[in-house]
Each structure stands twice: as structure tokens, then as C-alpha cells.
Amino acid sequence: MLLRHTNKEILEREALTINPAKTCQPIGAMYAALGIHGCLPHSHGSQGCCSYHRSTLTRHYKEPVMAATSSFTEGASVFGGQANLVTAIDNIFTVYEPDLIAVHSTCLSETIGDDLQQIVTKAKDDGKIPEGKHVIYAPTPSFVGSHVTGYANMVAAMAEQFAENTGKPIDQINIVAGWMEPPDMREIKRLAKELGVTIQLFPDTSDVLDAPQTGKHVFYPKGGIRVPDLKSTGDSKSSIALGCFSGEPGAVALDKKCKVPFKTEDIPVGLRATDRFLMRLSKAAGVKIPESITDERGRLVDLMTDMEQYFHGKKVALFGDPDDLVPLTEFLLDLNMKPVHIISGTPGKRFEQRIRAILADTHADANVKNGPQADIFLLHQWIKNEPVDLLIGNTYGKYIARDEDIPFVRYGFPILDRIGHSYFPNIGYMGAIRLAEKILGVLMDRQDRDAPEESFELVM
């Protein structure tokens, strides 16, 4: 394998990224846009960009992802893509009949300086946007940030361009979803229903990228937040943003436009993050936590205590998105595991600050880095210098796991070689049980594989 040539000596790099632990902004914007019902994402750039973004999402979710493109050629690349986008908007509404189009930019359109707001305004003035239809837009240059940044930018655009404050408050709580899988968003709605709280969750990709097979093709699946509901978020009592990188920008935009106060919580991965989210939601709505949810928490704690001997002291390396890694690191500590190497390709000072604060009392010497040079190559070098018992991350970690013979749990985006992530939640107490079970499975499989004949046990 190629990665067997990774050397142990670590050199400081200022410009070079090797095997990045992220992908580009437009993928995140496209995913977020699919969380609005009847929305067709539109990539303002070349056909190749749109094809890559669609194929990556399709491979991850095993679902067809529909999106349009401005199809830049040499002429548009030199003289600008306004004519392409205006024509595309007209064609899309005529042929595909979406409720709205969500336009995101690309490297090319950002480099030449296309002004999406001006182009969309021109399309409206020219009568290209039918009555009752909508076009929203978000800048998502691939040469900065990551897919998480693009997701956040599109979510903020939803709040800025749809939310309305009518002056008539509605007894509902906004949940601004950070980057989560469709089953995670469904789990948020289930937990809110258990509490008896009315919420508006946006974006919401449940029943869009995990839609059932019915034998009939539906261009716009039944899932996603409706435009009237998205508009009503400006009249909500308050908002809860899940994830300071991917969810908070949407809540900030909503507060700025409609004066809806918000609090930011971690995506509820694991025990303590779920505790904080549920307490925040119950306090915001003025309700008590029901016994049914308390029972779910008890089952998680029971599993953690029953199987503590298999978790205890195991060293873990993990990589992925910052809003996932923060609560995941906390959960690993609750399992008495040792997170020693932590990498995120998404830039932002708050990530390392949060991780350092979580590890301060137990593993202050852990390797933690994020940003462009926080890549999978560096993670591999760290592992060569200090081996680990478990690796957690997306599919691209399988090469390290194979080369270093490490048990591997697939978690995050993208997962291209397994299923389950688009059907089973990782958030909440039930999601934490599943995550703990996956970790136990690979650790106990390794124990079975390596056990000498006289120690190969039936009961573990």
C-alpha cells in the first residue's frame, strides 16, 4: 500500500496539504439545500464541479442526488457567468418545476468575481422567477474553508433570505441543525416529540436522502422543511444551534434579521452532549424530561458500565468534522478511553480551544490540530510515533487502518464503502448506544482474532 511509505519524522508544513481531512465548500452547500422541500441545488460553475459534488453525495447516501449547473465554458470563465445562470434559472423552473433553487458558487465563479445577489436580482427583474417560486444563494469558494463552511453558509442564507418577523410570536423553538445525517435529524424530531415541544428543524434532510423505495421515482421527495415553515422561524420564541461551526452561523443570521435569541449546543453525540441538548430544549420550552427519555439514558449508562473493561485505557485516533469531534472526544472520555490524536481539516480557532479544554484534566498532552495542514498524512505520522488501539473517521481512514493493522470505526463524511450511516442515528442516547456498540464490535473482534487458543473465550 502507498501509505506504507509514510515516514515517522514530522516536518512543519506551511503550504502543502497531503491527503486532506476535508472536502470543498459546495458539497456542504448542496447537502444543506437538499434539506428544503422541493429544492433543486444549483452549482454556479463548470459541469465537472457539479458532477463531483453530486457523485460524492450519491456514493455516501446511496441515493440519486439531483442538482443543476451553470455549465461554464471558456467564454463564461473569461467574461462571467451571468448569462449562463439567468438562462439556467429560466430553464430549471420551466423543465424541472422546483419550489426553489439554491445557488452556490464555486472556485471558478468566485475567482472571476460573479455577484450572485446581482445576478439573481436580474433574473427576477427579467421575469425568470415565476410567482410563488424562490431563488436563494450563498457564496461557497472552494479555496477556503471546507464542506462544513459551505454547509454553514447555505444554512445562514436560508435564515437571511427566508425568515420573516411578522410581529406575531409563535410558540415554537428553532433547531438549526449542524451537519448531521438524515437519521440524526429524524432523531432530533423524535426527541422533541417525546418532550412535547413544537420545533422547526432546518435544514432537514430526513426523508430526502433516506427516502423509501416505493417503485416510483419522485424527483422531489416528501422530506425537507417547507418554505412557509422556514419563513415562520423569524417568529419563534428562540433558537438552538447545534454545532458552533455548522449550525451557529444560521442562528446568528436569524437573530440579526429577526431578533430571535439563540443558544449554541454541541451536536448531541454521546452522553453529556445529549444531556445538555435535552436540558436546553426542555428549559426553552418550559417542559420536563419524560420518563421514556430518562429510560433511554439509563440503557446507555448500563451499557457503558457493563462493558467498561473493554473500553478502559484504549488509545484512540480520530479525524473528521469539528462539530462531530468535540462531543465525540467527550464521549470517548466518558467511556474511559484515551483520545491521543485528533485531526480536523476545517479551520477555526474554537475547535482546538474546545478540545484542549475537554482534555485538560486527563490528556493535556494529546496531539490536536485543525486547518489545511491538519491532514490524514499528519495523523498517520502521529500514529507511527505513538500507536493506537482504535481509529475513528471516514472511509479514507481505511488505508491507515490496513497499513497499521488498527481496528477501524467508520464515522463522519464521507463513508463510501459501508451502509448504515444514512439509516441509524449517531445522536441522542440511542445513537450513543449504537456508536458504543460499533466501537465494542471492532475491539472485541480484534481480541478474538489475536487471542491464543487457550484464551479464546465463548463468553466475553
Long-range contacts (C-beta under 8 A, 24 or more apart in sequence): 1-399, 1-402, 1-403, 2-399, 3-380, 3-399, 3-400, 3-403, 4-403, 6-377, 6-380, 6-381, 6-384, 6-403, 7-381, 7-384, 8-381, 8-384, 8-385, 9-381, 10-378, 10-381, 10-382, 10-385, 13-373, 14-373, 16-373, 17-372, 17-373, 17-375, 18-375, 18-376, 18-377, 18-378, 19-375, 19-376, 19-377, 19-380, 19-396, 20-345, 20-372, 20-375, 20-376, 21-319, 21-320, 21-343, 21-344, 21-345, 21-374, 21-375, 21-376, 21-379, 21-393, 21-396, 22-146, 22-147, 22-148, 22-321, 22-344, 22-345, 22-346, 23-56, 23-146, 23-147, 23-413, 23-414, 24-53, 24-107, 24-142, 24-146, 24-147, 24-150, 25-104, 25-140, 25-141, 25-142, 25-144, 25-145, 25-146, 25-147, 25-149, 25-150, 25-153, 26-53, 26-104, 26-105, 26-106, 26-140, 26-142, 26-150, 27-53, 27-56, 27-57, 27-147, 27-150, 28-140, 28-146, 28-147, 28-148, 28-149, 28-150, 28-151, 28-152, 28-153, 28-154, 28-179, 28-246, 29-102, 29-104, 29-138, 29-140, 29-150, 29-151, 29-153, 29-154, 30-54, 30-57, 30-65, 30-67, 30-104, 30-150, 31-57, 31-147, 31-151, 31-179, 31-205, 32-102, 32-150, 32-151, 32-154, 32-155, 32-158, 32-203, 33-102, 33-104, 33-154, 33-203, 34-65, 34-203, 34-205, 34-208, 34-209, 34-224, 35-177, 35-185, 35-202, 35-203, 35-204, 35-205, 35-208, 35-224, 35-225, 36-99, 36-100, 36-102, 36-158, 36-202, 36-203, 36-224, 36-225, 36-227, 36-230, 37-99, 37-220, 37-222, 37-223, 37-224, 37-225, 37-226, 37-227, 38-98, 38-99, 38-100, 38-220, 38-224, 38-227, 39-98, 39-99, 39-100, 39-101, 39-102, 39-220, 39-224, 40-66, 40-67, 40-68, 40-92, 40-96, 40-98, 40-100, 40-101, 40-102, 40-220, 41-66, 41-67, 41-68, 41-101, 41-102, 41-104, 42-67, 42-68, 42-69, 42-70, 42-85, 42-88, 42-89, 42-92, 42-101, 42-102, 42-103, 42-104, 43-67, 43-68, 43-69, 43-70, 43-104, 43-106, 44-69, 44-70, 44-81, 44-84, 44-85, 44-103, 44-104, 44-105, 44-106, 44-109, 44-114, 44-116, 45-69, 45-70, 45-72, 45-81, 45-105, 45-106, 45-107, 45-108, 45-109, 46-71, 46-72, 46-77, 46-106, 46-108, 47-71, 47-72, 49-106, 49-107, 49-108, 49-142, 56-414, 57-209, 59-414, 59-416, 60-413, 60-414, 60-415, 60-416, 60-421, 60-422, 61-182, 61-209, 61-210, 61-422, 62-419, 62-422, 63-209, 63-210, 63-211, 63-422, 65-209, 66-219, 68-92, 68-96, 68-101, 70-109, 72-108, 72-109, 77-108, 77-112, 78-112, 80-112, 80-113, 80-114, 81-109, 81-112, 81-114, 81-119, 82-114, 82-118, 82-119, 82-122, 85-114, 85-116, 85-119, 85-120, 85-123, 86-119, 86-122, 86-123, 86-126, 86-128, 89-120, 89-123, 89-128, 89-129, 89-135, 90-123, 90-128, 93-128, 93-129, 93-130, 93-133, 96-219, 98-133, 98-220, 99-133, 99-134, 99-220, 99-227, 100-133, 100-134, 100-135, 100-136, 100-227, 101-134, 101-135, 101-136, 102-135, 102-136, 102-137, 102-138, 102-154, 102-157, 103-135, 103-136, 103-137, 103-138, 104-137, 104-138, 104-139, 104-140, 104-150, 104-153, 104-154, 105-137, 105-138, 105-139, 105-140, 105-141, 106-140, 106-141, 106-142, 107-141, 107-142, 107-143, 110-139, 110-141, 110-143, 111-141, 134-162, 134-227, 136-161, 136-162, 137-161, 145-346, 145-347, 146-321, 146-345, 146-346, 146-347, 147-179, 147-321, 147-413, 148-179, 148-245, 148-246, 148-321, 148-322, 148-323, 148-346, 149-245, 149-346, 151-178, 151-179, 151-246, 152-245, 152-246, 152-247, 152-248, 152-249, 152-250, 153-249, 154-203, 155-202, 155-203, 155-246, 155-247, 155-249, 155-250, 156-249, 156-250, 156-252, 156-253, 157-253, 158-202, 158-203, 158-230, 158-250, 159-233, 159-250, 159-251, 159-253, 159-254, 159-257, 160-253, 160-257, 162-227, 162-230, 162-231, 162-233, 163-230, 163-231, 163-233, 163-234, 163-253, 163-254, 163-257, 163-258, 163-260, 164-231, 164-232, 164-234, 164-235, 164-258, 165-234, 165-235, 165-257, 165-258, 165-259, 165-260, 166-234, 166-235, 167-235, 168-235, 169-235, 169-236, 169-237, 170-232, 170-235, 170-236, 170-237, 171-198, 171-237, 172-198, 172-199, 172-200, 172-232, 172-236, 172-237, 173-197, 173-198, 173-199, 173-200, 173-236, 173-237, 173-238, 173-239, 173-240, 173-281, 173-284, 173-285, 174-199, 174-200, 174-201, 174-202, 174-233, 174-236, 174-238, 174-239, 174-240, 174-251, 174-254, 174-260, 174-262, 175-199, 175-200, 175-201, 175-202, 175-239, 175-240, 175-242, 175-281, 176-202, 176-239, 176-240, 176-241, 176-242, 176-247, 176-248, 176-250, 176-251, 176-254, 176-262, 177-201, 177-202, 177-203, 177-204, 177-242, 177-247, 178-241, 178-242, 178-243, 178-245, 178-246, 178-247, 178-267, 178-323, 179-243, 179-246, 179-321, 179-323, 179-324, 179-413, 180-242, 180-267, 180-427, 181-205, 181-421, 181-422, 181-425, 181-426, 182-206, 182-207, 182-208, 182-209, 182-210, 182-223, 182-422, 183-210, 183-421, 183-422, 183-423, 183-424, 183-425, 183-426, 184-267, 184-425, 184-426, 184-427, 184-431, 186-425, 187-425, 187-427, 187-428, 187-430, 187-431, 188-242, 188-268, 188-427, 188-428, 191-278, 191-281, 191-293, 191-428, 192-281, 194-290, 194-292, 194-293, 195-278, 195-281, 195-282, 195-285, 195-287, 195-289, 195-290, 195-293, 196-285, 196-287, 196-290, 197-281, 197-282, 197-284, 197-285, 197-287, 200-225, 200-229, 200-230, 200-232, 200-233, 200-236, 201-225, 202-229, 202-230, 202-233, 202-250, 209-422, 210-422, 210-423, 233-258, 233-260, 234-258, 234-260, 236-260, 237-284, 238-262, 238-263, 238-284, 239-263, 240-264, 240-265, 240-277, 240-280, 240-281, 240-284, 241-265, 242-266, 242-267, 242-268, 242-277, 242-323, 243-267, 243-322, 243-323, 244-322, 244-323, 244-350, 244-354, 245-321, 245-322, 245-323, 245-346, 245-348, 245-350, 245-351, 246-321, 246-323, 247-323, 266-323, 266-326, 266-327, 266-330, 267-323, 267-324, 267-327, 267-427, 268-327, 268-427, 268-428, 268-431, 269-324, 269-327, 269-328, 269-331, 269-426, 269-427, 269-431, 269-432, 269-435, 270-327, 270-328, 270-330, 270-331, 270-334, 270-432, 270-435, 271-297, 271-300, 271-301, 271-304, 271-331, 271-334, 271-429, 271-432, 272-327, 272-330, 272-331, 272-334, 273-327, 273-330, 273-331, 274-427, 274-428, 274-429, 274-432, 293-429, 296-428, 296-429, 296-430, 297-429, 299-429, 299-433, 300-429, 300-430, 300-432, 300-433, 300-436, 303-433, 303-436, 303-437, 304-334, 304-335, 304-436, 307-436, 307-440, 308-335, 308-336, 310-440, 310-443, 310-444, 310-447, 310-460, 311-335, 311-336, 311-337, 311-436, 311-439, 311-440, 311-443, 312-336, 312-337, 313-337, 313-338, 314-338, 314-389, 314-390, 314-443, 315-340, 315-386, 315-387, 315-388, 315-389, 315-390, 316-340, 316-341, 316-388, 316-389, 316-390, 316-391, 316-392, 317-341, 317-342, 317-343, 317-379, 317-382, 317-383, 317-388, 317-390, 317-391, 317-392, 317-393, 317-406, 318-342, 318-343, 318-391, 318-392, 318-393, 318-411, 319-343, 319-344, 319-345, 319-376, 319-379, 319-392, 319-393, 319-394, 319-397, 319-412, 320-344, 320-392, 320-393, 320-394, 320-411, 320-412, 320-413, 321-346, 321-412, 321-413, 322-346, 322-348, 322-350, 322-351, 322-370, 324-411, 324-412, 325-351, 325-355, 326-351, 326-354, 326-355, 326-358, 328-392, 328-411, 329-355, 329-358, 329-359, 330-358, 331-432, 331-435, 333-358, 333-359, 333-362, 335-436, 335-439, 337-390, 338-362, 338-363, 339-363, 339-366, 340-366, 340-367, 340-382, 340-386, 340-388, 341-366, 341-367, 341-379, 341-382, 341-383, 341-386, 341-388, 342-366, 342-367, 342-368, 342-369, 343-369, 343-370, 343-374, 343-375, 343-376, 343-378, 343-379, 344-369, 344-370, 344-374, 345-370, 345-371, 345-372, 345-374, 345-375, 346-370, 346-371, 347-371, 347-372, 376-400, 380-404, 389-443, 390-439, 390-442, 390-443, 392-439, 407-442, 407-443, 407-445, 407-446, 408-442, 409-435, 409-438, 409-439, 409-442, 411-435
